[in-house]
Structure formats: C-alpha cells, structure tokens
C-alpha cells in the first residue's frame, strides 16, 4: 500500500502534534509492513535538516517549494491549487495529521483532530 502522511508538524513543531507525528512514523515503521510511505512537508525543509538514519528506503520525504502559508491560502481560502498527490505521487491513503485535509484526487483520507474540548466547553 502507498501511504502518504502529512509530516509537516514533525518538521515545524518540537512538541505536541509534531512529537505525535514523529512517534506515529516511528511506530508505523517498526511494524515492518510492506508499505511505501511518502511523507509530505508543506514548504521547504529547514536548512540543515537530516533524514533519520533508521528510515528504510521505502520512506520518501516530499517537500514543496511553495511555502506552507501560501499552500494554505491556495488550498483552503481560495480553493485552488494542486492536490496533495501532485507532491507525493499516487497514493492509496493520505493521512492529514494536523486538523486540515488538503485536496486529494483519488486517495482515501484520514484526518486527525486532536482536541474538540472547545466545542463542549467554549468558555
């Protein structure tokens, strides 16, 4: 199975959703399942960022030259832009890890919503 995962929080956030996303990838890779992973990063990688040595060859990092802010504007405010597969290639599943799902063409999707307590307790 070709699985694409939004790895942006893992690159941009040290704690919280970033930590959870890094641990998610670590645990998925420990399963030793025959999946190919495409890790999507909105915007360019930070200078000096290094691919973890423990990642197998089946893990590909796909960053964009379009800054994260502009992708968000294109996708969610203007509702235009390229589907996620334009950056990660064809995939069977796309997992959005940080509340918001980018447009996709044909992949099945999963969105992780981390906290909805504000809806029950708006004060």
C-alpha positions in Angstrom: 0.0 0.0 0.0 1.2 3.5 -0.8 0.6 5.7 2.2 1.1 9.5 2.3 1.3 11.2 5.6 1.5 15.0 6.3 4.8 15.2 8.1 4.8 19.0 8.3 4.1 19.2 12.0 7.0 16.8 12.7 9.4 19.2 10.9 7.9 22.5 12.2 6.8 21.7 15.8 9.1 20.4 18.5 6.3 19.3 20.9 2.6 18.5 20.7 1.4 17.4 17.3 4.9 17.4 15.9 6.0 14.9 18.5 2.9 12.8 18.0 3.6 12.7 14.2 7.2 11.7 14.7 6.2 8.9 17.0 3.4 7.8 14.6 6.0 7.4 11.8 8.4 5.6 14.2 5.7 3.1 15.3 4.5 2.5 11.7 8.0 1.7 10.5 8.5 -0.7 13.5 5.6 -2.8 12.2 7.8 -3.9 9.3 4.8 -3.9 7.0 5.4 -3.9 3.2 4.1 -0.3 2.8 5.7 2.6 0.9 5.5 5.8 2.8 5.5 9.3 1.3 6.0 12.0 4.0 4.6 15.3 2.8 6.1 18.5 4.1 4.4 21.8 3.2 7.2 24.3 2.3 10.9 23.7 2.0 12.8 21.7 4.6 14.6 23.7 7.2 18.3 24.3 6.4 20.4 21.5 7.9 17.5 19.1 8.4 18.7 15.5 8.1 16.7 12.4 7.3 16.7 10.0 10.2 19.1 7.1 9.6 16.7 4.5 10.8 14.2 5.2 7.9 14.2 2.4 5.4 14.4 3.1 1.6 10.6 2.7 1.4 10.2 6.1 3.1 10.4 9.2 0.8 10.2 12.8 2.0 8.3 15.1 -0.3 8.7 18.8 0.5 7.4 21.6 -1.6 9.0 24.8 -2.9 5.7 26.6 -2.1 5.8 28.0 1.4 3.3 26.4 3.9 1.4 29.7 4.3 0.8 30.0 0.6 -0.3 26.4 0.2 -2.8 27.0 3.0 -4.1 30.1 1.3 -4.4 28.4 -2.1 -6.0 25.2 -0.8 -8.3 26.5 2.0 -9.1 30.1 1.3 -9.0 30.3 -2.5 -9.9 26.6 -3.0 -7.4 26.3 -5.8 -4.1 24.6 -6.2 -2.7 21.2 -6.8 -3.9 18.1 -5.0 -1.6 16.5 -2.5 -0.8 13.8 -5.0 0.9 16.4 -7.1 3.6 16.5 -4.4 3.6 12.9 -3.1 2.7 10.9 -6.2 -0.1 8.4 -6.5 -1.1 7.1 -3.1 -3.8 4.8 -1.7 -4.2 6.7 1.6 -3.5 10.2 2.7 -3.3 10.9 6.4 -3.6 14.6 7.4 -2.1 14.8 10.9 -2.9 18.4 11.9 -6.7 19.1 11.6 -6.9 20.1 7.9 -7.1 17.9 4.9 -5.5 19.2 1.7 -7.3 18.4 -1.6 -6.7 15.0 -3.0 -7.6 13.3 -6.3 -8.3 9.7 -5.6 -6.7 8.7 -2.3 -8.8 7.6 0.7 -8.3 10.1 3.5 -7.8 10.2 7.3 -7.8 13.4 9.3 -6.6 13.5 12.9 -8.4 16.1 15.0 -6.5 16.3 18.3 -8.9 18.3 20.5 -12.5 19.3 20.4 -13.0 20.3 24.0 -13.6 23.9 23.0 -16.9 22.8 21.4 -18.2 21.2 24.6 -16.6 23.9 26.8 -16.4 27.1 24.8 -15.7 29.2 27.9 
